[in-house]
Amino acid sequence: MITPDQVAAMIKAQMPDAQVQVQDLTGTNDHYQVTVVSSLFEGKNRVQQHQMVYGALGEAMATEAIHALALNTSTPQG
């Protein structure tokens, strides 16, 4: 299991300017909804933005510490 704070920290380690909100959807610390706002997403399409977040969470995703992840990503300008 991985806590919401750990999820946020992993994302911020790769995207220091990110504003991250993490919601545990089931109370089991393995199904999350994550919202990430970062200037690093500028010029990237939605798939590329999501790939960046998945990259930051790579180990947790690979070991299935995170079983399900719903992502919302955007730049500070929207």
MARVEX-17311 format. One record per atom (N, C-alpha, C, CB): residue number from 1; residue in one letter; atom name; x, y negated, z. Coordinates in nm, 2 decimals, always signed. Glycine has a CB too. Layout:
REM residues N
PAKE; n; res; atom; c1; c2; c3
PAKE; NUM; a; CA; X; Y; Z
...
END
This chain:
REM residues 78
PAKE; n; res; atom; c1; c2; c3
PAKE; 1; m; N; +0.08; +0.12; +0.00
PAKE; 1; m; CA; +0.00; +0.00; +0.00
PAKE; 1; m; C; +0.09; -0.12; +0.00
PAKE; 1; m; CB; -0.10; +0.00; +0.12
PAKE; 2; i; N; +0.03; -0.23; -0.05
PAKE; 2; i; CA; +0.10; -0.36; -0.06
PAKE; 2; i; C; +0.00; -0.47; -0.02
PAKE; 2; i; CB; +0.16; -0.38; -0.20
PAKE; 3; t; N; +0.04; -0.56; +0.06
PAKE; 3; t; CA; -0.05; -0.66; +0.11
PAKE; 3; t; C; -0.06; -0.77; +0.01
PAKE; 3; t; CB; +0.01; -0.72; +0.25
PAKE; 4; p; N; -0.17; -0.85; +0.03
PAKE; 4; p; CA; -0.19; -0.97; -0.06
PAKE; 4; p; C; -0.07; -1.06; -0.05
PAKE; 4; p; CB; -0.32; -1.04; -0.03
PAKE; 5; d; N; -0.01; -1.08; +0.06
PAKE; 5; d; CA; +0.10; -1.17; +0.08
PAKE; 5; d; C; +0.22; -1.12; +0.00
PAKE; 5; d; CB; +0.14; -1.19; +0.22
PAKE; 6; q; N; +0.24; -0.99; +0.00
PAKE; 6; q; CA; +0.35; -0.93; -0.07
PAKE; 6; q; C; +0.33; -0.94; -0.22
PAKE; 6; q; CB; +0.37; -0.78; -0.04
PAKE; 7; v; N; +0.21; -0.93; -0.27
PAKE; 7; v; CA; +0.18; -0.95; -0.41
PAKE; 7; v; C; +0.21; -1.09; -0.45
PAKE; 7; v; CB; +0.02; -0.92; -0.44
PAKE; 8; a; N; +0.17; -1.19; -0.37
PAKE; 8; a; CA; +0.20; -1.33; -0.40
PAKE; 8; a; C; +0.35; -1.35; -0.40
PAKE; 8; a; CB; +0.13; -1.42; -0.30
PAKE; 9; a; N; +0.42; -1.30; -0.31
PAKE; 9; a; CA; +0.56; -1.32; -0.30
PAKE; 9; a; C; +0.63; -1.26; -0.42
PAKE; 9; a; CB; +0.62; -1.26; -0.17
PAKE; 10; m; N; +0.59; -1.15; -0.47
PAKE; 10; m; CA; +0.65; -1.09; -0.59
PAKE; 10; m; C; +0.64; -1.17; -0.71
PAKE; 10; m; CB; +0.60; -0.95; -0.61
PAKE; 11; i; N; +0.52; -1.23; -0.72
PAKE; 11; i; CA; +0.49; -1.32; -0.84
PAKE; 11; i; C; +0.57; -1.45; -0.83
PAKE; 11; i; CB; +0.34; -1.35; -0.85
PAKE; 12; k; N; +0.57; -1.51; -0.71
PAKE; 12; k; CA; +0.65; -1.63; -0.69
PAKE; 12; k; C; +0.80; -1.61; -0.70
PAKE; 12; k; CB; +0.62; -1.69; -0.55
PAKE; 13; a; N; +0.85; -1.49; -0.68
PAKE; 13; a; CA; +0.99; -1.46; -0.70
PAKE; 13; a; C; +1.03; -1.48; -0.84
PAKE; 13; a; CB; +1.03; -1.32; -0.65
PAKE; 14; q; N; +0.94; -1.44; -0.93
PAKE; 14; q; CA; +0.96; -1.45; -1.08
PAKE; 14; q; C; +0.92; -1.59; -1.14
PAKE; 14; q; CB; +0.90; -1.34; -1.15
PAKE; 15; m; N; +0.82; -1.65; -1.07
PAKE; 15; m; CA; +0.76; -1.77; -1.12
PAKE; 15; m; C; +0.75; -1.87; -1.00
PAKE; 15; m; CB; +0.62; -1.75; -1.18
PAKE; 16; p; N; +0.86; -1.93; -0.97
PAKE; 16; p; CA; +0.87; -2.02; -0.84
PAKE; 16; p; C; +0.76; -2.13; -0.84
PAKE; 16; p; CB; +1.00; -2.07; -0.83
PAKE; 17; d; N; +0.72; -2.18; -0.95
PAKE; 17; d; CA; +0.63; -2.29; -0.95
PAKE; 17; d; C; +0.48; -2.24; -0.94
PAKE; 17; d; CB; +0.64; -2.38; -1.07
PAKE; 18; a; N; +0.46; -2.11; -0.94
PAKE; 18; a; CA; +0.32; -2.06; -0.95
PAKE; 18; a; C; +0.24; -2.09; -0.82
PAKE; 18; a; CB; +0.33; -1.91; -0.97
PAKE; 19; q; N; +0.11; -2.12; -0.85
PAKE; 19; q; CA; +0.01; -2.12; -0.75
PAKE; 19; q; C; -0.06; -1.99; -0.76
PAKE; 19; q; CB; -0.09; -2.25; -0.76
PAKE; 20; v; N; -0.06; -1.91; -0.65
PAKE; 20; v; CA; -0.11; -1.77; -0.66
PAKE; 20; v; C; -0.21; -1.75; -0.55
PAKE; 20; v; CB; +0.01; -1.67; -0.64
PAKE; 21; q; N; -0.33; -1.70; -0.59
PAKE; 21; q; CA; -0.43; -1.66; -0.50
PAKE; 21; q; C; -0.45; -1.51; -0.52
PAKE; 21; q; CB; -0.57; -1.74; -0.53
PAKE; 22; v; N; -0.46; -1.43; -0.41
PAKE; 22; v; CA; -0.47; -1.29; -0.42
PAKE; 22; v; C; -0.59; -1.25; -0.33
PAKE; 22; v; CB; -0.34; -1.22; -0.38
PAKE; 23; q; N; -0.68; -1.17; -0.39
PAKE; 23; q; CA; -0.80; -1.13; -0.32
PAKE; 23; q; C; -0.80; -0.97; -0.33
PAKE; 23; q; CB; -0.93; -1.18; -0.38
PAKE; 24; d; N; -0.81; -0.91; -0.21
PAKE; 24; d; CA; -0.82; -0.76; -0.20
PAKE; 24; d; C; -0.97; -0.73; -0.22
PAKE; 24; d; CB; -0.77; -0.71; -0.06
PAKE; 25; l; N; -1.00; -0.66; -0.33
PAKE; 25; l; CA; -1.13; -0.64; -0.37
PAKE; 25; l; C; -1.20; -0.53; -0.30
PAKE; 25; l; CB; -1.14; -0.61; -0.52
PAKE; 26; t; N; -1.13; -0.44; -0.24
PAKE; 26; t; CA; -1.19; -0.32; -0.17
PAKE; 26; t; C; -1.15; -0.30; -0.03
PAKE; 26; t; CB; -1.15; -0.20; -0.25
PAKE; 27; g; N; -1.06; -0.38; +0.02
PAKE; 27; g; CA; -1.01; -0.37; +0.16
PAKE; 27; g; C; -0.91; -0.25; +0.18
PAKE; 27; g; CB; -1.13; -0.34; +0.25
PAKE; 28; t; N; -0.86; -0.20; +0.07
PAKE; 28; t; CA; -0.77; -0.09; +0.07
PAKE; 28; t; C; -0.63; -0.12; +0.03
PAKE; 28; t; CB; -0.82; +0.03; -0.02
PAKE; 29; n; N; -0.60; -0.25; +0.01
PAKE; 29; n; CA; -0.47; -0.30; -0.03
PAKE; 29; n; C; -0.41; -0.23; -0.16
PAKE; 29; n; CB; -0.37; -0.28; +0.08
PAKE; 30; d; N; -0.50; -0.20; -0.25
PAKE; 30; d; CA; -0.45; -0.15; -0.38
PAKE; 30; d; C; -0.54; -0.19; -0.50
PAKE; 30; d; CB; -0.45; +0.00; -0.37
PAKE; 31; h; N; -0.64; -0.26; -0.48
PAKE; 31; h; CA; -0.73; -0.32; -0.58
PAKE; 31; h; C; -0.73; -0.47; -0.56
PAKE; 31; h; CB; -0.87; -0.26; -0.58
PAKE; 32; y; N; -0.67; -0.55; -0.66
PAKE; 32; y; CA; -0.66; -0.69; -0.64
PAKE; 32; y; C; -0.72; -0.77; -0.75
PAKE; 32; y; CB; -0.52; -0.73; -0.61
PAKE; 33; q; N; -0.77; -0.89; -0.72
PAKE; 33; q; CA; -0.79; -0.99; -0.82
PAKE; 33; q; C; -0.69; -1.10; -0.79
PAKE; 33; q; CB; -0.94; -1.05; -0.81
PAKE; 34; v; N; -0.62; -1.14; -0.89
PAKE; 34; v; CA; -0.51; -1.24; -0.87
PAKE; 34; v; C; -0.53; -1.35; -0.97
PAKE; 34; v; CB; -0.37; -1.17; -0.89
PAKE; 35; t; N; -0.52; -1.47; -0.92
PAKE; 35; t; CA; -0.52; -1.59; -1.00
PAKE; 35; t; C; -0.38; -1.66; -1.00
PAKE; 35; t; CB; -0.63; -1.69; -0.96
PAKE; 36; v; N; -0.32; -1.68; -1.11
PAKE; 36; v; CA; -0.19; -1.74; -1.12
PAKE; 36; v; C; -0.20; -1.86; -1.21
PAKE; 36; v; CB; -0.08; -1.64; -1.17
PAKE; 37; v; N; -0.15; -1.98; -1.16
PAKE; 37; v; CA; -0.14; -2.10; -1.23
PAKE; 37; v; C; +0.01; -2.14; -1.24
PAKE; 37; v; CB; -0.23; -2.22; -1.17
PAKE; 38; s; N; +0.07; -2.14; -1.36
PAKE; 38; s; CA; +0.21; -2.17; -1.37
PAKE; 38; s; C; +0.24; -2.25; -1.50
PAKE; 38; s; CB; +0.29; -2.04; -1.36
PAKE; 39; s; N; +0.33; -2.34; -1.49
PAKE; 39; s; CA; +0.38; -2.41; -1.61
PAKE; 39; s; C; +0.45; -2.32; -1.70
PAKE; 39; s; CB; +0.46; -2.53; -1.57
PAKE; 40; l; N; +0.50; -2.21; -1.65
PAKE; 40; l; CA; +0.58; -2.11; -1.73
PAKE; 40; l; C; +0.49; -2.04; -1.84
PAKE; 40; l; CB; +0.64; -2.01; -1.65
PAKE; 41; f; N; +0.36; -2.06; -1.82
PAKE; 41; f; CA; +0.26; -2.00; -1.92
PAKE; 41; f; C; +0.24; -2.09; -2.04
PAKE; 41; f; CB; +0.13; -1.97; -1.85
PAKE; 42; e; N; +0.29; -2.21; -2.03
PAKE; 42; e; CA; +0.27; -2.30; -2.15
PAKE; 42; e; C; +0.32; -2.24; -2.27
PAKE; 42; e; CB; +0.33; -2.44; -2.12
PAKE; 43; g; N; +0.24; -2.25; -2.38
PAKE; 43; g; CA; +0.28; -2.20; -2.51
PAKE; 43; g; C; +0.27; -2.05; -2.53
PAKE; 43; g; CB; +0.42; -2.24; -2.54
PAKE; 44; k; N; +0.22; -1.98; -2.42
PAKE; 44; k; CA; +0.20; -1.84; -2.43
PAKE; 44; k; C; +0.05; -1.81; -2.44
PAKE; 44; k; CB; +0.26; -1.77; -2.30
PAKE; 45; n; N; +0.02; -1.70; -2.51
PAKE; 45; n; CA; -0.12; -1.66; -2.52
PAKE; 45; n; C; -0.15; -1.58; -2.39
PAKE; 45; n; CB; -0.15; -1.58; -2.64
PAKE; 46; r; N; -0.28; -1.55; -2.38
PAKE; 46; r; CA; -0.33; -1.48; -2.25
PAKE; 46; r; C; -0.26; -1.34; -2.23
PAKE; 46; r; CB; -0.48; -1.45; -2.26
PAKE; 47; v; N; -0.23; -1.27; -2.34
PAKE; 47; v; CA; -0.17; -1.14; -2.32
PAKE; 47; v; C; -0.02; -1.16; -2.27
PAKE; 47; v; CB; -0.16; -1.06; -2.46
PAKE; 48; q; N; +0.05; -1.26; -2.33
PAKE; 48; q; CA; +0.18; -1.29; -2.28
PAKE; 48; q; C; +0.19; -1.33; -2.14
PAKE; 48; q; CB; +0.25; -1.39; -2.37
PAKE; 49; q; N; +0.09; -1.41; -2.10
PAKE; 49; q; CA; +0.08; -1.46; -1.96
PAKE; 49; q; C; +0.06; -1.34; -1.87
PAKE; 49; q; CB; -0.04; -1.56; -1.94
PAKE; 50; h; N; -0.03; -1.25; -1.90
PAKE; 50; h; CA; -0.05; -1.13; -1.82
PAKE; 50; h; C; +0.07; -1.04; -1.82
PAKE; 50; h; CB; -0.18; -1.05; -1.88
PAKE; 51; q; N; +0.14; -1.03; -1.93
PAKE; 51; q; CA; +0.26; -0.95; -1.93
PAKE; 51; q; C; +0.36; -1.00; -1.83
PAKE; 51; q; CB; +0.32; -0.94; -2.07
PAKE; 52; m; N; +0.37; -1.13; -1.82
PAKE; 52; m; CA; +0.46; -1.20; -1.73
PAKE; 52; m; C; +0.43; -1.16; -1.58
PAKE; 52; m; CB; +0.46; -1.35; -1.74
PAKE; 53; v; N; +0.30; -1.16; -1.55
PAKE; 53; v; CA; +0.26; -1.12; -1.42
PAKE; 53; v; C; +0.29; -0.97; -1.39
PAKE; 53; v; CB; +0.11; -1.15; -1.39
PAKE; 54; y; N; +0.25; -0.89; -1.49
PAKE; 54; y; CA; +0.28; -0.74; -1.48
PAKE; 54; y; C; +0.43; -0.72; -1.46
PAKE; 54; y; CB; +0.23; -0.67; -1.60
PAKE; 55; g; N; +0.51; -0.80; -1.53
PAKE; 55; g; CA; +0.65; -0.78; -1.51
PAKE; 55; g; C; +0.70; -0.82; -1.37
PAKE; 55; g; CB; +0.73; -0.88; -1.61
PAKE; 56; a; N; +0.64; -0.92; -1.31
PAKE; 56; a; CA; +0.67; -0.96; -1.17
PAKE; 56; a; C; +0.63; -0.85; -1.08
PAKE; 56; a; CB; +0.61; -1.09; -1.14
PAKE; 57; l; N; +0.53; -0.78; -1.11
PAKE; 57; l; CA; +0.47; -0.67; -1.02
PAKE; 57; l; C; +0.51; -0.53; -1.06
PAKE; 57; l; CB; +0.32; -0.68; -1.02
PAKE; 58; g; N; +0.61; -0.52; -1.15
PAKE; 58; g; CA; +0.65; -0.40; -1.21
PAKE; 58; g; C; +0.66; -0.28; -1.12
PAKE; 58; g; CB; +0.78; -0.42; -1.28
PAKE; 59; e; N; +0.74; -0.29; -1.02
PAKE; 59; e; CA; +0.76; -0.17; -0.93
PAKE; 59; e; C; +0.63; -0.13; -0.86
PAKE; 59; e; CB; +0.87; -0.21; -0.82
PAKE; 60; a; N; +0.56; -0.23; -0.81
PAKE; 60; a; CA; +0.43; -0.20; -0.74
PAKE; 60; a; C; +0.33; -0.14; -0.84
PAKE; 60; a; CB; +0.37; -0.33; -0.68
PAKE; 61; m; N; +0.33; -0.18; -0.96
PAKE; 61; m; CA; +0.24; -0.12; -1.06
PAKE; 61; m; C; +0.29; +0.02; -1.10
PAKE; 61; m; CB; +0.23; -0.20; -1.19
PAKE; 62; a; N; +0.42; +0.04; -1.11
PAKE; 62; a; CA; +0.48; +0.17; -1.15
PAKE; 62; a; C; +0.46; +0.28; -1.05
PAKE; 62; a; CB; +0.62; +0.16; -1.19
PAKE; 63; t; N; +0.46; +0.24; -0.92
PAKE; 63; t; CA; +0.45; +0.34; -0.81
PAKE; 63; t; C; +0.30; +0.35; -0.77
PAKE; 63; t; CB; +0.53; +0.30; -0.69
PAKE; 64; e; N; +0.22; +0.28; -0.84
PAKE; 64; e; CA; +0.07; +0.27; -0.81
PAKE; 64; e; C; +0.04; +0.22; -0.67
PAKE; 64; e; CB; +0.01; +0.41; -0.83
PAKE; 65; a; N; +0.13; +0.14; -0.61
PAKE; 65; a; CA; +0.10; +0.07; -0.49
PAKE; 65; a; C; -0.01; -0.03; -0.52
PAKE; 65; a; CB; +0.23; -0.01; -0.43
PAKE; 66; i; N; -0.02; -0.07; -0.64
PAKE; 66; i; CA; -0.13; -0.15; -0.69
PAKE; 66; i; C; -0.20; -0.06; -0.79
PAKE; 66; i; CB; -0.09; -0.29; -0.76
PAKE; 67; h; N; -0.32; -0.02; -0.76
PAKE; 67; h; CA; -0.39; +0.07; -0.85
PAKE; 67; h; C; -0.47; +0.00; -0.95
PAKE; 67; h; CB; -0.49; +0.16; -0.76
PAKE; 68; a; N; -0.53; -0.12; -0.92
PAKE; 68; a; CA; -0.61; -0.19; -1.01
PAKE; 68; a; C; -0.58; -0.34; -0.99
PAKE; 68; a; CB; -0.76; -0.17; -0.99
PAKE; 69; l; N; -0.57; -0.41; -1.11
PAKE; 69; l; CA; -0.54; -0.56; -1.10
PAKE; 69; l; C; -0.62; -0.63; -1.20
PAKE; 69; l; CB; -0.39; -0.58; -1.13
PAKE; 70; a; N; -0.70; -0.72; -1.15
PAKE; 70; a; CA; -0.78; -0.81; -1.24
PAKE; 70; a; C; -0.70; -0.95; -1.24
PAKE; 70; a; CB; -0.93; -0.83; -1.19
PAKE; 71; l; N; -0.67; -1.00; -1.35
PAKE; 71; l; CA; -0.59; -1.12; -1.36
PAKE; 71; l; C; -0.66; -1.24; -1.42
PAKE; 71; l; CB; -0.46; -1.09; -1.44
PAKE; 72; n; N; -0.64; -1.35; -1.37
PAKE; 72; n; CA; -0.68; -1.48; -1.43
PAKE; 72; n; C; -0.55; -1.57; -1.43
PAKE; 72; n; CB; -0.80; -1.55; -1.35
PAKE; 73; t; N; -0.51; -1.61; -1.55
PAKE; 73; t; CA; -0.39; -1.69; -1.56
PAKE; 73; t; C; -0.42; -1.82; -1.63
PAKE; 73; t; CB; -0.28; -1.61; -1.63
PAKE; 74; s; N; -0.35; -1.93; -1.60
PAKE; 74; s; CA; -0.36; -2.05; -1.67
PAKE; 74; s; C; -0.24; -2.14; -1.64
PAKE; 74; s; CB; -0.49; -2.12; -1.63
PAKE; 75; t; N; -0.23; -2.25; -1.72
PAKE; 75; t; CA; -0.13; -2.35; -1.70
PAKE; 75; t; C; -0.19; -2.45; -1.60
PAKE; 75; t; CB; -0.08; -2.41; -1.83
PAKE; 76; p; N; -0.11; -2.54; -1.54
PAKE; 76; p; CA; -0.17; -2.64; -1.46
PAKE; 76; p; C; -0.27; -2.73; -1.53
PAKE; 76; p; CB; -0.06; -2.73; -1.40
PAKE; 77; q; N; -0.25; -2.75; -1.67
PAKE; 77; q; CA; -0.34; -2.83; -1.75
PAKE; 77; q; C; -0.47; -2.76; -1.78
PAKE; 77; q; CB; -0.27; -2.88; -1.87
PAKE; 78; g; N; -0.48; -2.63; -1.75
PAKE; 78; g; CA; -0.60; -2.55; -1.77
PAKE; 78; g; C; -0.57; -2.46; -1.89
PAKE; 78; g; CB; -0.71; -2.64; -1.80
END
